[in-house]
Amino acid sequence: MKERQPKLATETVWAGEEKYRVHGASQVPVVHSVAYTYDDLDYWYEVAVGQAEGHIYGRNTNPTVSSFEDKVKELEGAEAATSFSTGMAAISNTLLTFLRPGDRVVSIKDTYGGTNKIFSEFLPRLNIDITLCETGDHEHMIEEIEKGCSIVYLETPTNPTVKITDIERIADVAKNHNALVIVDNTFATPILQNPLQLGADLVLHSATKFLGGHADALGGVLVGSKALVEEVYHYREINGATLDPMAAYLLIRGMKTLHLRVYKQTENATKLAEYLKKHPMVENVFYPGLKDHPNHDIAKQQMRGFGGMFSFSLVGGMDAVKVMLPKLKYANRAANLGAVETTVGPARTTSHVESTPEERKALGIPDGLIRYSAGIEDFEDLKEDLEMALKALTVKQ
Ligand SMILES: *Cc1c(COP(=O)(O)O)cnc(C)c1O
């Protein structure tokens, strides 16, 4: 594993805030104002055209939102950041900023369900060619990139089967063919993985998940070089998928504990995945931290920890899932992930609700696959909870 950067724990608490804490406030204030007043019309003009620092109108920029962007920028070690109303807005706005009719995208089959829909439904309408490779088949992906493409889009670990792609290896090839490399870093968070340092050009997050961590605010964020991020910012400011200041505030507050949460969630996920792997009613466990995970070594190389997400399937498939999941006491059966509370759900109603049963099958997602987002609860409590729920299953069958 790469050496852990002790700075991150401090940065989650302090980064990106100082400049915004007006009136000596110890916390970043929520600025709800839609517009900003200027008596000096020349100065107003300078701010409006970007020659002076300041804010004009809420669709473009807002101080609370800027503070959130600065915090993520620091954590990812990036030059610039911009934000969005949701993670999907970050993904769609970024893709639509750079793609033109006739362009080609190379990606993986296992992207988040919404992203997969953009690839299968919306981009082909614009005459954009999409090639989706088997996730983890690096040789095939490299072959496709070498045929020429403008964007290589990665997500690692993936949702919900936690497959791993070697970012450095793919980015090297993409660079030689002048393709932009975009990585969805939602599952790893900047605490465990920094794709920019591995050669990616742009990194995005659904801030709704781990960054916020409390399942009470939607948001998306993109980081990268100033030149690239400014292009996407321009697209977003005109098209309007702006992050709300109150959501930005909740995300900033949530991020103060990001480092603590992610390591606790990783610890819980690691122990629970190991426990479930030995359980007779459990058919399969997918977690990059398990030694038999097909790309365990790559994960170990490019991540500082394996993350709080895993998935598993039960002997007895979906019928068993319907018996077992409702029994859990310490789990929200819900569509989100990355929250302080443990959150569970079948892939067919969570990450891949947008996909048809045939599409899920083609993606290798069994109908009975359970996505488990480990919370920050006590490990023994979570283990006993699973044990109790699985016991109900054994009695029933
Ligand atoms: C949830 C999620 C998204 C979409 O984010 P929203 O904030 O729900 O729009 C994108 N990528 C991954 C990996 C996700 O888990």
The ligand as a Tripos MOL2 file, in Angstrom:
@<TRIPOS>MOLECULE
LIG
   15    15     1     0     0
SMALL
NO_CHARGES

@<TRIPOS>ATOM
      1 C1        -24.5550    7.7580   -6.5200 C.3       1 LIG1
      2 C2        -23.4680    7.6890   -7.5090 C.ar      1 LIG1
      3 C3        -23.4440    8.5700   -8.6070 C.ar      1 LIG1
      4 C4        -24.5400    9.5770   -8.8570 C.3       1 LIG1
      5 O1        -24.5790   10.5610   -7.8730 O.3       1 LIG1
      6 P1        -25.9200   11.3740   -7.4670 P.3       1 LIG1
      7 O2        -25.4320   12.3360   -6.4650 O.co2     1 LIG1
      8 O3        -26.9080   10.3810   -6.9610 O.co2     1 LIG1
      9 O4        -26.4010   12.0200   -8.7330 O.co2     1 LIG1
     10 C5        -22.3850    8.4710   -9.4760 C.ar      1 LIG1
     11 N1        -21.3940    7.5650   -9.3030 N.ar      1 LIG1
     12 C6        -21.3920    6.7040   -8.2720 C.ar      1 LIG1
     13 C7        -20.2810    5.7310   -8.1360 C.3       1 LIG1
     14 C8        -22.4170    6.7300   -7.3420 C.ar      1 LIG1
     15 O5        -22.4290    5.8590   -6.3320 O.3       1 LIG1
@<TRIPOS>BOND
     1     1     2 1
     2     2     3 ar
     3     2    14 ar
     4     3     4 1
     5     3    10 ar
     6     4     5 1
     7     5     6 1
     8     6     7 2
     9     6     8 1
    10     6     9 1
    11    10    11 ar
    12    11    12 ar
    13    12    13 1
    14    12    14 ar
    15    14    15 1
@<TRIPOS>SUBSTRUCTURE
     1 LIG1         1 GROUP 0 **** ****
